[in-house]
Amino acid sequence: MSNNRGRRYEGTKPKLNIKKVVAVIIAFIVIIMAISSIKKMFSGNKTNERVVTNAYYTVYTNGKWGVINSKGDIVIKPEYDETIIIPDNQKDVFLCTYDVDYNKNTYKTKAINSKGEEIITGYDEILALENYDTSNNLSYETDILLVKKDNKYGLVDYKGTELLKCEYESIQALKGVGKSFVTKKDGKLGLVDNIGSVIIENNYKAITPISEKFENGYIVTNDSNKKGVIGRDKSVALEIKYDDIKQIYGSDLYVVKEGKTWEIVNKEGTAYLKDKFSDVLSINGENILIKQNNKYGVLTINGEQKIPVKYENMQYAFEDNYIYKENGNYGIINLEGETVLKPEYETLIYREDAGFFEGNKKNQTESDFIGKDFTVKLSGILSELNLQNGYMQIRTDSEYKYYNFKFEEKSNKELLTTNTIFLDKKDGKYGYVNKNGVVVVDYIYDDAKEQNEFGYASVKQDGMWGCINSKGEEVIVPAYKLENSYVIEFINKWHRGEDLNLNYYTD
């Protein structure tokens, strides 16, 4: 008897049981789908903690000043009587004033890092270089510091490397212009840049900017009270012979006065529009926005009238379009003399960086937002204009809505891509959802704000403000009125101080 039990017949190929294989595959797929569903269900409810870039901020508590980081942790213990200056909040450099004697008006200064170590030594004083924009908002130069030794001033970088020797009577930032510093030596003024290179020698009694851009040069005044323009490249852009020069620049044209007459001149000294205006507001190509006999209009450099000189006020907007004032209200007119927006606004501004107009009519609470086609796109109250990410937040009918600069409505999830929680409203109350729309903070707040760059969101309840963190957990129970605060913002337990120029936080 042959013993073939359990063996396949020789010469035949192995056969698969197709039904069993298909059943196993289907079962495997079902298991994978079930696991994925469970995983998605749990991840959908999960809210991650936001990743925050490290930065530093001045803090004030119990009458003393210190430093915190962007997580709200104390970096420098609040123990200083005077404000700690942080010229660049991305850099570990803090300027402290100590040993203050208010009766004798004496004090000491030092530059320290987050470990409390002195990082720049060998000077009597170390100071931040202040600057102000056209709205008089304070800022600090972010790459250099002012130092004093033996009653003379110089410049160093943040590592303490000397950029300019301490041999000047004073050094000040040129107001409204970056990377430009007026030096005083032997009673005469000169100018240096942010690496200590001399742009203008110390030969003048006055130096002012020709515009907000340092590339356009500087107006200098000599001992004979004659004025000219020196370029950033140290060249003489305009001969020093004029009695006055206005801080207006465009298309290599300057507004100058010789004797009692104003005129427009180019770099070669060719004159235009002599005695045709009392003031110039802007130069846009060959078009000059002028004032004459207390009226405004636009002429070309050859004297051709583009917009009649008859309006109460005027301001350049974009391309061929100007905001004008007539009968107490503002509208928009172009170089063809066509009114493209009727003068019906009490105020009207052009937001150049965003490319739209914002107008307010008399007794109107909400603003009209007007596109470049001069039609009203929407109305509301501008709560935020975020130029970096290209969107604006508009409050209308007690709700916040988001739009890009094309006036397309977007969801906060589309725009605030780094947020972990998102403001939501239901039945007149505010709460927060995660990126999957799952509610992580119940609708219990009367007012609230989106998560800020530090991962915290301000919430209001019963007239008081507090905050939640990036996971939606309440960090500060609403307990602050903050009635005088222009900006309501928290970093952990610290809230923004009232003085925006100081840029500090307090508890």
C-alpha atoms as one frame of an Amber mdcrd trajectory, in Angstrom:
protein
   0.000   0.000   0.000   1.368   3.273  -0.950   1.688   5.926   1.732   0.454
   9.032  -0.097  -1.941  10.333   2.521  -1.494  14.017   3.134   0.600  14.507
  -0.014  -0.334  16.337  -3.213  -0.276  14.302  -6.323   3.101  14.581  -8.000
   3.096  16.604 -11.194   0.222  18.966 -10.191   0.619  22.641  -9.164  -0.517
  23.807  -5.710  -4.041  25.274  -5.736  -5.146  28.307  -3.658  -8.489  28.453
  -1.902  -9.627  31.767  -3.469 -12.645  32.152  -1.215 -10.524  31.926   1.919
  -7.928  34.400   0.584 -10.595  36.971  -0.324 -12.213  36.600   3.086  -8.878
  37.184   4.857  -8.164  40.303   2.747 -11.615  41.758   3.434 -11.236  41.109
   7.162  -7.799  42.773   7.117  -9.202  45.869   5.358 -12.074  46.089   7.842
  -9.607  45.982  10.747  -7.450  48.736   9.192 -10.507  50.926   8.596 -11.671
  50.406  12.155  -8.243  51.332  13.530  -8.111  54.420  11.295 -11.579  55.484
  12.401 -10.682  55.115  16.061  -7.413  56.955  15.532  -9.174  59.764  13.646
 -11.848  59.985  16.325  -9.270  60.466  19.048  -7.023  62.774  16.998 -10.071
  64.844  16.028 -10.658  65.611  19.681  -7.012  66.319  20.343  -5.710  69.891
  20.565  -1.948  70.274  20.349   0.068  72.880  22.166   1.187  75.707  19.896
   4.879  76.028  19.078   5.989  79.556  19.996   9.096  81.362  18.765  11.217
  82.552  21.654  11.164  86.297  22.254  11.614  88.673  25.184   9.385  91.326
  26.752   9.647  93.808  29.602   7.468  92.979  32.597   6.299  95.171  35.515
   5.099  93.815  38.838   5.091  95.045  42.428   6.697  98.310  41.362   9.715
  96.595  39.776  10.828  95.816  36.212  12.093  92.530  34.793  11.981  90.397
  31.617   9.812  87.465  30.535   9.977  85.268  27.459   7.179  84.475  25.005
   5.991  81.598  27.213   5.537  83.944  30.157   8.507  82.560  32.089  10.568
  85.085  34.076  13.976  85.534  32.460  15.249  88.517  34.460  13.788  88.781
  37.955  11.714  91.970  38.414  14.026  93.908  40.735  14.888  97.069  38.791
  13.389 100.485  39.560  13.626 101.680  35.955  12.242 100.131  32.772  14.469
  97.497  31.178  14.975  98.296  27.493  14.897  95.423  24.988  16.005  96.936
  21.661  15.359  93.718  19.707  13.044  91.206  21.352  14.516  88.374  19.287
  17.958  88.910  20.808  19.232  88.072  24.266  20.337  91.638  25.095  18.739
  93.716  27.864  19.697  97.246  28.928  19.275  97.836  32.648  19.489 101.002
  34.724  20.544 100.538  38.350  21.983 102.349  41.400  19.605 105.205  40.690
  19.870 108.253  42.948  16.885 110.433  42.177  18.138 113.275  44.387  21.505
 113.524  42.662  20.145 112.404  39.280  22.814 109.752  38.946  22.564 106.169
  37.707  24.466 103.313  36.099  23.640 101.204  33.054  24.626  97.747  31.882
  23.864  95.274  29.099  23.088  91.756  30.312  21.839  88.496  28.818  19.197
  86.063  30.071  21.742  84.543  32.473  22.277  87.935  34.081  25.814  88.168
  32.684  27.231  91.523  31.558  27.941  91.154  27.847  29.329  94.588  26.950
  31.884  96.195  29.247  34.404  99.022  29.274  31.942 101.912  28.889  30.419
 104.410  31.284  26.968 104.029  29.761  25.241 101.650  27.340  22.030 102.939
  25.793  19.475 102.058  23.125  19.185 104.344  20.112  15.631 105.699  20.000
  13.766 106.538  16.833  10.248 107.736  16.024   8.044 107.257  12.982   5.819
 109.899  11.383   3.085 109.107  13.944   5.621 109.661  16.744   5.651 105.982
  17.751   8.816 104.997  19.577  11.102 102.247  18.322  14.719 101.204  18.857
  17.511 100.509  16.422  17.848  96.738  16.396  21.468  96.123  15.444  23.574
  98.767  17.222  23.870 100.387  20.659  25.000 103.794  21.834  27.933 103.801
  24.253  29.530 106.574  26.307  33.058 106.857  27.619  34.840 109.883  29.056
  31.791 111.982  28.182  32.003 111.084  24.468  29.722 108.809  22.445  30.324
 105.949  20.017  28.562 102.897  18.570  28.921  99.144  19.146  27.076  96.111
  17.847  25.279  93.617  20.086  28.463  91.624  20.596  30.282  94.712  21.831
  32.364  95.169  18.675  33.244  98.845  18.249  31.696 100.369  15.127  32.417
 104.022  15.898  34.925 105.334  18.421  33.743 107.313  21.420  34.788 110.706
  20.047  31.451 112.430  19.393  29.527 114.940  21.480  26.252 113.231  20.589
  24.807 110.552  18.297  21.119 110.399  17.455  18.989 108.401  15.038  17.639
 110.492  12.173  13.925 110.675  12.955  11.715 108.497  10.774  14.628 107.081
   8.753  16.407 103.779   9.280  20.149 103.125   9.416  21.023 106.841   9.576
  22.659 108.486  12.605  23.504 112.139  13.081  26.812 112.700  14.840  28.055
 115.917  16.458  31.744 116.719  16.619  33.307 120.079  17.431  29.832 121.567
  17.202  29.283 120.370  13.605  26.925 117.664  12.379  27.698 114.666  10.204
  26.043 111.338   9.433  27.010 107.657   9.709  25.233 104.419   8.789  24.486
 101.333  10.885  27.965  99.856  10.453  29.737 103.061  11.442  30.677 104.198
   7.935  30.774 107.987   7.525  28.240 109.155   4.933  28.495 112.888   5.622
  31.495 114.508   7.283  30.984 116.735  10.336  30.738 120.003   8.401  27.106
 121.093   8.758  24.781 122.879  11.164  21.720 120.795  10.265  20.909 117.452
   8.599  17.366 116.303   7.835  15.955 113.473   5.685  14.595 114.275   2.222
  12.070 111.431   2.698  11.447 108.371   4.880  13.779 106.304   2.665  17.477
 106.775   3.363  18.225 105.840  -0.245  16.813 109.219  -1.354  19.460 111.206
   0.490  19.686 113.960   3.099  19.192 117.730   3.205  22.222 119.509   4.660
  22.544 123.112   5.836  25.930 124.890   5.909  27.130 127.800   8.052  25.740
 130.281   5.517  22.273 128.708   5.924  22.390 127.394   2.362  20.905 123.981
   1.696  21.641 121.088  -0.644  21.175 117.321  -0.866  23.812 114.640  -0.283
  23.079 111.094  -1.433  23.579 107.886   0.472  26.566 107.237  -1.799  28.171
 110.477  -0.459  27.648 112.282  -3.764  26.230 115.817  -3.930  22.773 115.209
  -5.417  21.800 118.884  -5.266  24.224 121.787  -5.021  24.386 123.470  -1.606
  23.100 126.862  -2.685  19.363 126.978  -1.950  17.573 129.006   0.724  15.211
 126.161   1.524  14.413 122.602   0.436  11.200 120.765   1.269  11.206 117.182
   2.508   9.523 116.042  -0.702  11.166 113.769  -3.250  10.115 111.895  -6.386
  11.412 111.059  -9.865  14.760 112.784  -9.157  12.917 116.071  -8.576  13.282
 118.394  -5.595  11.245 121.301  -4.217  13.561 124.263  -3.566  13.440 127.957
  -2.805  15.821 130.601  -4.133  15.067 133.971  -2.669  11.317 134.094  -2.050
  10.271 131.792  -4.893   9.559 128.062  -4.757  10.273 125.853  -7.754  10.883
 122.266  -8.816  14.414 121.340  -9.897  16.146 118.191 -11.106  19.704 117.083
 -10.324  21.049 119.182 -13.169  19.420 122.270 -11.666  16.773 122.724 -14.397
  13.827 124.612 -12.883  10.083 123.987 -13.350   6.875 125.631 -12.071   8.645
 128.668 -10.718   6.269 130.776  -8.603   3.353 128.439  -9.468   2.690 127.104
  -5.968   2.964 127.875  -2.267   3.420 124.230  -1.264   3.965 120.772  -2.744
   2.488 117.651  -1.175   3.836 114.930  -3.457   5.663 114.253  -6.718   4.325
 111.277  -8.662   6.166 110.862 -11.945   5.769 114.183 -13.780   2.641 115.059
 -11.808   2.983 117.515  -8.939   0.315 117.792  -6.245   0.419 121.483  -5.307
  -1.207 124.031  -3.035  -1.819 127.567  -4.268  -4.010 130.247  -2.699  -5.121
 127.663  -0.116  -6.504 125.365  -2.843  -5.197 122.032  -4.112  -4.760 120.474
  -7.544  -2.311 118.657  -9.824   0.031 120.131 -12.465   2.652 118.513 -14.669
   6.222 119.800 -14.381   5.558 121.765 -17.579   2.584 123.554 -16.016  -0.255
 121.589 -17.648  -3.265 121.432 -15.339  -4.341 117.817 -14.765  -6.693 118.376
 -11.816  -8.009 121.923 -11.287  -6.446 123.782  -8.381  -9.744 124.351  -6.612
 -10.173 121.696  -3.938 -10.096 122.046  -0.151  -7.544 119.260   0.301  -5.914
 116.506  -1.716  -3.702 113.458  -1.229  -2.119 111.028  -3.684  -3.515 107.472
  -3.534  -2.295 105.184  -6.356  -1.637 105.300 -10.116  -3.627 108.314 -11.437
  -5.994 108.597  -8.482  -6.163 111.213  -5.730  -8.281 111.609  -2.598  -9.827
 115.082  -2.647 -11.998 117.192  -0.361 -14.969 119.237  -1.529 -17.704 120.838
   0.582 -16.252 119.253   3.688 -16.321 115.669   2.408 -13.811 113.372   0.731
 -13.990 111.463  -2.538 -11.604 110.256  -5.262 -10.719 111.937  -8.551  -8.343
 110.859 -11.332  -5.977 112.763 -13.641  -8.666 112.920 -16.305 -10.670 115.037
 -13.915 -13.265 112.279 -13.433 -14.823 111.783 -10.020 -14.550 108.031  -9.478
 -15.899 108.133  -5.916 -18.335 110.818  -4.860 -17.247 113.099  -1.998 -19.538
 111.715   0.712 -17.062 110.610   3.366 -16.122 112.571   6.482 -12.776 110.743
   6.498 -11.168 108.704   3.731  -7.744 107.029   3.763  -5.891 104.784   1.346
  -4.221 101.771   2.963  -1.353 101.412   0.535   0.072  98.164   1.952  -3.292
  96.426   1.649  -4.516  98.181  -1.501  -7.931  99.458  -0.439  -9.688 102.588
   0.865 -11.365 102.976   4.237 -14.031 105.648   4.576 -16.360 106.899   7.293
 -19.516 108.860   6.716 -20.881 111.325   9.232 -22.733 109.651  12.127 -21.714
 106.248  10.756 -20.131 103.829  13.231 -18.993 101.285  10.669 -16.413 101.989
   7.986 -16.864 101.357   4.278 -14.088  99.303   2.706 -13.596 100.302  -0.917
 -11.674  98.415  -3.574  -9.455  99.792  -6.321 -12.485  99.722  -8.593 -14.001
 102.352  -6.231 -16.965 100.235  -5.173 -17.882  99.499  -1.545 -16.993  95.869
  -0.889 -18.176  95.596   2.704 -18.882  97.623   5.855 -17.855  97.039   9.439
 -15.261  97.870  12.093 -11.656  96.975  11.325 -10.409  94.877  14.253  -7.140
  93.688  12.738  -5.112  94.349   9.615  -2.507  91.622   9.229  -0.130  92.667
   6.461   2.221  89.763   7.037  -0.427  87.124   6.363  -2.565  89.227   4.020
  -5.895  89.379   5.786  -8.164  91.642   7.832 -10.618  90.928  10.609 -13.852
  92.903  10.396 -16.434  93.115  13.150 -19.988  93.517  11.935 -23.236  92.841
  13.801 -21.207  91.698  16.835 -19.462  89.015  14.777 -15.878  88.765  13.565
 -15.349  87.875   9.926 -12.155  87.412   7.938 -11.304  88.643   4.465  -8.235
  88.639   2.279  -7.281  91.872   0.521  -9.417  90.863  -2.450 -12.406  91.050
  -0.069 -12.984  87.314  -0.295 -14.441  86.004   2.941 -12.289  83.310   4.526
 -12.612  81.139   7.605 -10.243  81.652  10.499  -8.988  78.096   9.937  -7.953
  78.996   6.386  -6.023  82.085   7.439  -4.672  81.334  10.917  -2.752  78.241
   9.889  -0.492  78.138  12.963  -3.357  78.357  15.475  -4.419  75.347  17.507
  -7.829  76.715  18.542 -10.222  78.965  16.662 -12.791  81.482  17.837 -16.397
  80.440  17.258 -19.797  81.894  18.154 -23.064  80.212  19.003 -26.278  81.632
  20.456 -24.583  84.973  21.131 -21.692  83.462  23.116 -18.076  82.764  22.186
 -16.168  79.527  22.459 -13.351  77.749  20.612 -13.024  74.766  18.299  -9.970
  72.891  17.104  -8.901  72.538  13.479 -11.386  69.681  13.007 -14.279  71.774
  14.268 -14.547  69.929  17.569 -15.571  72.191  20.457 -12.711  72.464  22.967
 -13.979  75.525  24.883 -17.699  75.815  25.575 -19.686  78.844  24.413 -19.617
  80.721  27.716 -17.841  84.018  26.953 -19.400  87.410  26.196 -16.444  88.443
  24.054 -13.200  86.821  22.994 -10.237  87.131  20.661  -8.344  84.763  18.436
  -5.263  83.004  19.702  -2.246  85.323  19.603   1.304  84.570  18.492   2.150
  83.370  22.013  -0.596  80.751  21.996  -3.001  82.568  24.335  -6.500  83.848
  23.638  -8.209  86.650  25.575 -11.713  85.921  26.852 -14.291  88.180  28.491
 -16.990  87.243  30.952 -19.192  89.531  33.071 -17.126  92.566  32.033 -13.805
  91.003  33.027 -10.945  89.704  30.866  -8.866  86.585  31.316  -7.153  84.097
  29.006  -6.938  80.503  27.855  -3.911  78.652  26.526  -3.349  76.890  23.195
  -5.103  73.753  24.482  -8.170  75.725  25.490  -7.399  75.524  29.203  -8.303
  78.566  31.304  -5.054  80.105  32.553  -6.464  83.337  33.988 -10.034  83.370
  35.244 -11.610  86.597  33.881 -10.701  89.144  36.565  -9.255  92.179  34.750
 -11.363  95.143  33.588  -8.672  96.532  31.253 -10.870  99.516  30.448  -7.898
 101.732  29.533  -6.039  99.141  27.489  -5.922  99.797  23.759  -4.607  96.275
  23.115  -5.930  93.352  25.158  -3.431  90.522  25.014  -1.980  87.947  27.393
   1.237  85.982  27.735   0.330  83.368  30.310  -0.560  85.285  33.501   0.738
  88.620  32.147  -1.408  91.108  30.251  -0.344  93.958  27.966   0.357  97.272
  29.709  -1.501 100.477  28.858   1.516 102.370  27.441   2.049 100.794  24.013
   5.333 102.643  23.470   6.868 100.838  26.451   5.636  97.491  25.068   5.481
  95.866  28.501   3.368  93.279  30.294   2.083  93.270  33.862  -0.053  91.273
  36.252
